[in-house]
Amino acid sequence: MLASLAAREGLATASAILDGEGVTLADPMTILEPVLRSLCLPGESTPSGVGRWLAELRRRGSRWDGGRRRCSRIAEAVFQMPVAAFDDPDVLEALEDYLTTSLPVSHANLRLRRLVRQPVQLPSMKAQRIIDRAERLCELLRDWAEFCEAVGARGLVVVFDEVDVEYAATLWNVERRTRRRLLLHALNNLLGQSVPLVLAFGSAPATDEEAANAARDLTERMSRIQQVDAPRPDAAQMRELGRRLCRLHGMAYPERVSTVDEGSIERAIDEHVERYVDGYGEPDAPAPRRFVRELLEWLDVALDRRSTDAEEASRI
């Protein structure tokens, strides 16, 4: 919903789902790739890839002088390439991989030299040392917010979803929790600067345990954050959500859904709503999210069973 509202206001949007392992606040440089892969500029219904916009800015040449001064790191990489190189999808892929930090600068230089057949020396991302990564991510987010402004957006909104405090009390995870807090501190400082950037964090409801309450942790670490509590949907709303999920599932697997009668689906929705209302035995549990996941799991199992039964019956 936030991304939709932002798009209406002419803002670019991006998101990152924090799974705590592959993408986590404890390792800031894992965040940049999903953010850039999901970047949606105004007028786009789905991400077209930053390569398209890099090519557009390269073609503008001297007309982009203001943008070059502001997001200079991106510009330095873009303007090392000849204009014609941006017609090559391999060049765009190499640039995108470099800018998302998924490709080391030395490998990117080597690949681009072979592709454009001229010297290429991209600027270092300077993210090798763990202690530097929080500040480095903030610098890159600033660059990309200004990049979005340079291509016509009013700014950039980044949504971090599935935020939690996922680190148990072990020696290794104490270090991860410390790195997480360093990043939140750096992001808080970034929001205090003149940057066309909005950061939003989404977290499911948690227990009162300090180690598990992401919303409390965020508000304590970031003085410039505003907490908004979403109301818990009632049974009627969850029942309607269940029906919509089943319709979406039917659109994805039309040949399988036809094997399950409407009554079975309605009964399954009612059973899952009852479990949701009861709080799954844990009143403070993230029930809406759990409801969605469990209902989808039921649909997958039910449809697989019906498909198997139908195949066996046809063979008989």
ZAPADREN-587591 format. One line per 10 residues: number of its first residue (from 1); for each residue x, z, y of C-alpha. Coordinates in steps of 0.5 Angstrom, whole numbers, m for minus. Example, Ala and Ser with C-alpha at 12.3 -4.5 7.8 and 13.67 -1.06 7.14 Angstrom:
<pts>
1	25/16/m9 ~ 27/14/m2
</pts>
This chain:
<pts>
1	0/0/0 ~ 6/2/5 ~ 9/m5/3 ~ 2/m9/5 ~ 1/m5/11 ~ 9/m6/13 ~ 8/m14/12 ~ 2/m14/16 ~ 6/m11/22 ~ 11/m16/21
11	16/m12/18 ~ 21/m14/12 ~ 20/m10/6 ~ 24/m8/0 ~ 24/m3/m6 ~ 28/1/m11 ~ 25/5/m17 ~ 30/10/m19 ~ 30/11/m26 ~ 35/17/m25
21	41/13/m30 ~ 41/6/m28 ~ 39/7/m21 ~ 40/13/m18 ~ 41/17/m11 ~ 47/20/m15 ~ 50/13/m15 ~ 49/10/m8 ~ 51/3/m10 ~ 46/2/m16
31	41/2/m10 ~ 43/m4/m6 ~ 42/m9/m12 ~ 34/m8/m13 ~ 33/m7/m6 ~ 36/m14/m4 ~ 33/m17/m10 ~ 26/m15/m8 ~ 27/m16/m1 ~ 21/m20/2
41	21/m23/9 ~ 15/m24/13 ~ 10/m29/11 ~ 13/m29/4 ~ 8/m26/m2 ~ 14/m25/m7 ~ 21/m25/m6 ~ 25/m32/m5 ~ 32/m29/m5 ~ 37/m27/0
51	40/m34/m1 ~ 35/m38/2 ~ 35/m34/9 ~ 43/m34/9 ~ 43/m41/8 ~ 38/m41/14 ~ 42/m37/18 ~ 49/m41/17 ~ 45/m47/19 ~ 43/m44/26
61	51/m44/27 ~ 52/m42/34 ~ 45/m40/35 ~ 46/m34/31 ~ 51/m31/35 ~ 47/m25/37 ~ 46/m24/30 ~ 53/m25/28 ~ 55/m19/32 ~ 50/m14/30
71	51/m15/22 ~ 58/m18/22 ~ 59/m16/15 ~ 54/m21/12 ~ 56/m26/18 ~ 63/m26/16 ~ 61/m28/9 ~ 56/m33/11 ~ 60/m37/16 ~ 66/m38/11
81	62/m42/7 ~ 61/m50/9 ~ 54/m51/11 ~ 53/m56/5 ~ 55/m51/0 ~ 49/m47/1 ~ 45/m53/m3 ~ 49/m51/m9 ~ 45/m45/m13 ~ 51/m43/m16
91	54/m41/m9 ~ 48/m38/m7 ~ 48/m34/m14 ~ 55/m32/m12 ~ 54/m30/m5 ~ 48/m25/m7 ~ 52/m22/m13 ~ 57/m20/m8 ~ 52/m18/m3 ~ 49/m13/m8
101	56/m11/m10 ~ 54/m13/m17 ~ 60/m18/m17 ~ 67/m15/m15 ~ 70/m18/m9 ~ 76/m21/m12 ~ 71/m24/m17 ~ 67/m27/m12 ~ 73/m30/m8 ~ 75/m33/m14
111	68/m36/m16 ~ 67/m39/m9 ~ 74/m42/m8 ~ 72/m46/m15 ~ 66/m48/m12 ~ 67/m50/m5 ~ 74/m52/m6 ~ 77/m48/0 ~ 80/m42/1 ~ 75/m36/1
121	77/m29/3 ~ 70/m24/3 ~ 71/m18/6 ~ 71/m12/2 ~ 65/m7/1 ~ 70/m1/1 ~ 66/2/m4 ~ 71/4/m10 ~ 72/11/m8 ~ 66/15/m10
131	66/20/m4 ~ 65/14/1 ~ 59/11/m3 ~ 54/15/1 ~ 56/13/8 ~ 58/6/5 ~ 50/5/3 ~ 48/7/10 ~ 52/2/13 ~ 50/m4/9
141	42/m2/10 ~ 44/m2/17 ~ 47/m9/16 ~ 41/m11/12 ~ 36/m8/17 ~ 39/m12/23 ~ 39/m18/18 ~ 32/m18/17 ~ 31/m17/25 ~ 36/m23/26
151	31/m28/22 ~ 25/m26/25 ~ 22/m19/22 ~ 21/m13/27 ~ 25/m9/22 ~ 26/m7/15 ~ 22/m2/10 ~ 25/1/4 ~ 21/4/m1 ~ 24/9/m6
161	20/10/m12 ~ 20/15/m18 ~ 24/20/m14 ~ 25/26/m17 ~ 31/32/m18 ~ 33/30/m25 ~ 39/33/m26 ~ 40/39/m31 ~ 44/45/m30 ~ 50/42/m33
171	57/42/m30 ~ 57/34/m30 ~ 50/34/m27 ~ 52/39/m22 ~ 56/34/m19 ~ 51/29/m19 ~ 46/33/m16 ~ 52/34/m10 ~ 53/27/m9 ~ 45/26/m9
181	45/31/m3 ~ 51/28/0 ~ 47/21/0 ~ 40/24/3 ~ 44/28/9 ~ 47/21/10 ~ 41/17/10 ~ 38/23/15 ~ 44/21/20 ~ 42/14/19
191	35/15/21 ~ 37/18/27 ~ 41/12/30 ~ 38/6/33 ~ 36/2/27 ~ 30/m2/26 ~ 29/1/19 ~ 24/6/15 ~ 25/9/9 ~ 20/12/5
201	20/16/m2 ~ 15/16/m7 ~ 15/22/m12 ~ 9/25/m17 ~ 7/32/m16 ~ 11/37/m19 ~ 11/44/m21 ~ 14/50/m17 ~ 20/50/m20 ~ 26/49/m15
211	30/44/m19 ~ 24/40/m21 ~ 20/39/m14 ~ 23/33/m11 ~ 18/33/m5 ~ 21/40/m3 ~ 28/38/m4 ~ 27/32/0 ~ 24/35/6 ~ 30/41/6
221	35/36/6 ~ 32/31/11 ~ 30/33/18 ~ 27/27/20 ~ 22/26/14 ~ 15/27/14 ~ 11/29/8 ~ 5/26/6 ~ 1/29/0 ~ m4/23/m3
231	m10/26/m5 ~ m11/27/m13 ~ m17/22/m15 ~ m23/25/m18 ~ m26/23/m25 ~ m30/17/m22 ~ m24/14/m19 ~ m20/15/m25 ~ m25/12/m29 ~ m26/6/m24
241	m18/5/m25 ~ m18/5/m32 ~ m23/m1/m32 ~ m19/m4/m27 ~ m13/m3/m32 ~ m17/m6/m38 ~ m19/m12/m34 ~ m11/m13/m32 ~ m9/m12/m39 ~ m14/m17/m41
251	m12/m22/m36 ~ m5/m22/m39 ~ m7/m22/m46 ~ m14/m26/m46 ~ m13/m28/m54 ~ m12/m21/m56 ~ m17/m17/m52 ~ m23/m21/m55 ~ m22/m18/m61 ~ m24/m11/m58
261	m31/m9/m56 ~ m33/m7/m49 ~ m36/0/m52 ~ m29/2/m55 ~ m25/1/m49 ~ m31/5/m45 ~ m30/10/m50 ~ m22/10/m49 ~ m23/10/m42 ~ m28/16/m42
271	m23/20/m47 ~ m17/19/m42 ~ m21/21/m36 ~ m23/28/m40 ~ m15/29/m41 ~ m14/27/m34 ~ m19/32/m31 ~ m16/38/m36 ~ m9/36/m33 ~ m6/35/m40
281	m6/42/m41 ~ m1/43/m35 ~ m5/43/m28 ~ 1/41/m24 ~ 3/35/m28 ~ 3/28/m25 ~ m3/27/m28 ~ m5/20/m25 ~ 1/17/m27 ~ 1/20/m34
291	m6/17/m35 ~ m4/10/m33 ~ 2/10/m38 ~ m3/13/m44 ~ m8/8/m43 ~ m4/2/m43 ~ 0/5/m49 ~ m7/6/m52 ~ m9/m1/m51 ~ m3/m4/m54
301	m4/0/m60 ~ m11/m2/m61 ~ m10/m9/m59 ~ m4/m10/m64 ~ m8/m6/m70 ~ m14/m11/m68 ~ m10/m17/m68 ~ m6/m15/m75 ~ m13/m14/m78 ~ m16/m20/m76
311	m10/m24/m79 ~ m11/m20/m85 ~ m18/m22/m86 ~ m17/m29/m84 ~ m12/m30/m90 ~ m17/m26/m95
</pts>
